[in-house]
Amino acid sequence: MDVIPVIDLMDGRVVHARRGERGAYRPIASPFAPGAEPLATAAALLALAPFRALYVADLDAILNRGGHDDVIAAIAAAHPGVEIWVDRGAAAGRAGAPIVGTESHADACSLSDALTGDAILSLDHDADGPLGPVEVHDQPDRWPRRVIAMTLARVGAGAGPDLGRLAEVLAKAGPERAVYAAGGVRGEDDLAALASLGVAGALVATALHDGRICADAVRRLAKPSPRTPPRR
């Protein structure tokens, strides 16, 4: 199972995401990269362990107020051995594997049109349930080979992963798709629970910054998952 570090970009800084309440996000306080500068924070996180991917949420692009395309391209250039996953909402971008989030699309047709190439589908949920076109959540034949089960209400909240929702997504996804967990990972016990559930990876931010997940845990988990389909 892969552990995938996350950075959230807003107004030129890395911010602390919490429960999807984006108006309340503030620059992150990290012992690894004081100042919340994006390139330094990405480099510090990726130096912790042999990560294979980095998730970048460009919140300004998601909120339709510009974006960080040059910063993301610089991160990708600085770390050529790491796959950069990028959530820009419905905005286009130059660098990285695009995340297509259900919350950013009003209808299933526009979402399906965005799922091209190496795009990764994010099935977004808040505390009340699925976000975006409901039919996409229930029709796995529309899903690409990589899917994120994102529970925004648990992001940065220390509430633990949404294991029930993950089990539902895994059952729908079948063995031909890789499912990644996002939201609520507090530490190594949660990673172990996710690994036993059968997810291909977990997106993590706070627990890396505060040391609750160490490099040894990442190395132990970084084995090919039986649910991860071969690269094409």
C-alpha positions in Angstrom: 0.0 0.0 0.0 1.3 3.5 -0.9 1.3 6.4 1.5 0.8 9.5 -0.6 1.8 12.9 1.0 -0.6 15.8 0.3 0.0 19.5 0.0 -2.8 22.0 -0.4 -1.9 25.3 -2.1 -3.7 28.6 -1.6 -2.5 32.1 -2.2 1.1 30.9 -2.9 1.4 28.9 0.4 0.8 25.4 1.7 -2.2 25.5 3.9 -3.7 23.2 6.6 -6.8 21.7 5.1 -9.5 20.9 7.7 -13.0 19.5 7.0 -13.2 21.1 3.6 -13.9 24.5 5.2 -11.7 26.3 2.7 -12.4 29.8 3.9 -10.8 28.9 7.2 -7.6 27.4 5.8 -4.4 29.0 7.1 -0.7 28.4 6.2 0.6 25.2 7.6 2.9 25.1 10.6 5.4 22.4 9.7 8.7 21.5 11.5 10.1 20.5 8.1 9.6 23.7 6.1 8.9 26.9 8.1 7.1 29.5 6.1 4.8 27.1 4.2 6.7 27.7 0.9 5.4 25.1 -1.6 8.7 23.8 -3.2 10.4 23.6 0.2 7.5 21.8 1.8 7.2 19.3 -1.0 10.9 18.6 -0.9 10.8 18.2 2.8 7.9 15.7 2.7 9.4 13.7 -0.1 12.7 13.4 1.7 11.0 11.6 4.6 10.5 8.3 2.8 10.5 6.7 -0.6 7.1 8.0 -1.7 6.0 7.2 -5.2 3.4 9.9 -5.6 2.6 13.4 -4.3 -1.0 14.8 -4.2 -1.3 18.5 -4.8 -4.6 20.3 -4.3 -4.6 23.7 -6.1 -7.3 25.3 -4.1 -7.2 28.6 -6.0 -7.8 26.7 -9.3 -10.6 24.8 -7.6 -12.2 28.0 -6.4 -11.8 29.7 -9.9 -9.4 32.4 -8.7 -6.2 31.6 -10.6 -3.9 28.8 -9.7 -0.4 27.5 -9.1 0.5 25.9 -12.4 4.1 27.2 -12.5 4.7 26.0 -8.9 3.3 22.6 -9.6 5.5 22.3 -12.8 8.5 23.3 -10.7 7.7 20.6 -8.1 7.4 18.0 -10.9 10.7 19.1 -12.4 12.5 18.9 -9.1 11.2 15.4 -8.4 11.1 13.5 -11.7 10.8 10.1 -10.0 7.6 11.0 -8.2 4.2 11.0 -9.9 2.4 14.3 -9.2 -1.3 14.0 -8.8 -3.0 17.4 -9.2 -6.6 18.5 -8.2 -7.4 21.7 -10.0 -11.1 21.3 -10.0 -12.5 21.7 -13.5 -9.5 23.9 -14.6 -6.9 22.6 -17.1 -3.2 22.4 -16.3 0.1 21.5 -17.7 1.8 19.2 -15.2 0.8 16.1 -13.3 -1.8 13.4 -13.4 -5.1 15.2 -13.2 -7.6 14.5 -10.4 -11.2 14.7 -11.6 -13.3 15.4 -8.5 -17.0 14.8 -8.5 -17.6 18.0 -6.5 -16.2 20.1 -9.4 -18.7 18.8 -12.0 -22.4 19.6 -12.2 -23.2 16.6 -14.5 -22.0 13.2 -15.4 -21.3 14.1 -19.0 -18.7 16.9 -18.2 -17.1 14.6 -15.6 -16.8 11.7 -18.1 -15.3 14.0 -20.7 -12.6 15.0 -18.2 -11.7 11.4 -17.5 -9.1 11.0 -20.2 -5.5 9.7 -20.3 -4.1 9.1 -16.8 -6.8 11.0 -15.0 -7.8 9.8 -11.5 -11.4 10.0 -10.3 -12.1 11.4 -6.9 -15.4 10.3 -5.5 -16.0 13.3 -3.2 -18.2 13.2 -0.1 -19.1 15.7 2.6 -20.8 15.0 6.0 -24.1 14.7 4.2 -23.1 12.3 1.5 -21.9 12.2 -2.2 -21.0 15.5 -3.9 -21.5 16.1 -7.6 -23.3 13.8 -10.0 -24.8 11.0 -7.8 -25.0 8.5 -10.7 -21.2 8.6 -11.1 -20.8 7.4 -7.5 -23.1 4.4 -8.2 -21.9 3.4 -11.7 -18.4 1.9 -11.5 -18.4 1.3 -15.2 -17.7 5.0 -15.5 -14.7 4.8 -13.3 -11.0 4.8 -14.5 -8.5 2.3 -13.1 -7.6 4.6 -10.2 -10.2 6.0 -7.8 -10.0 8.1 -4.7 -12.6 7.8 -2.0 -12.5 11.4 -0.5 -14.4 12.2 2.7 -13.9 16.0 3.0 -15.5 16.2 6.4 -12.6 14.1 7.8 -9.7 15.9 6.2 -7.5 17.3 8.9 -10.0 16.5 11.6 -8.3 13.6 13.3 -11.5 11.6 13.1 -10.1 8.5 11.5 -10.8 7.2 8.0 -14.3 6.5 6.8 -14.0 2.7 6.7 -17.6 2.1 5.9 -17.6 4.3 2.9 -14.3 2.8 1.7 -15.7 -0.7 2.0 -18.6 0.3 -0.2 -16.3 1.9 -2.9 -14.0 -1.1 -2.8 -17.0 -3.5 -3.4 -18.1 -1.5 -6.4 -14.7 -1.0 -7.8 -13.9 -4.7 -8.1 -10.3 -6.1 -8.5 -9.5 -4.3 -11.7 -9.4 -0.8 -10.0 -7.1 0.6 -7.4 -8.9 2.5 -4.6 -7.2 5.2 -2.5 -8.4 6.5 0.8 -8.5 10.2 1.6 -9.5 11.9 4.8 -8.9 11.2 8.5 -5.7 9.2 8.7 -4.3 9.8 12.2 -1.4 7.4 12.3 0.1 4.0 11.7 -2.9 2.1 13.2 -5.2 3.7 10.7 -2.8 2.8 7.9 -2.8 -0.8 9.1 -6.6 -0.8 9.1 -6.7 0.6 5.5 -4.1 -2.0 4.3 -6.2 -4.8 5.8 -9.3 -3.4 4.1 -7.5 -3.7 0.7 -6.9 -0.1 -0.4 -4.1 0.6 -2.8 -3.0 3.7 -0.9 -3.8 6.5 1.5 -3.5 10.3 1.2 -1.9 11.8 4.3 -0.8 15.3 5.4 -1.1 16.2 9.1 0.2 12.8 10.4 3.4 13.2 8.4 4.0 16.8 9.6 3.5 15.9 13.2 5.5 12.7 13.1 2.7 10.2 13.8 3.6 8.4 10.6 7.3 7.6 10.3 9.5 6.6 7.4 9.8 3.0 8.5 6.0 2.6 8.4 5.9 4.0 4.8 8.7 1.5 3.8 6.9 -1.4 5.3 3.7 -0.6 3.5 5.3 0.2 0.1 4.7 -3.2 -1.4 2.6 -4.0 -4.5 -1.0 -4.2 -3.5 -3.0 -7.2 -4.7 -5.8 -4.8 -5.7 -3.5 -2.5 -7.7 -3.9 -3.2 -11.5 -0.7 -3.4 -13.6 0.3 -0.1 -15.3 -0.6 0.0 -19.0 
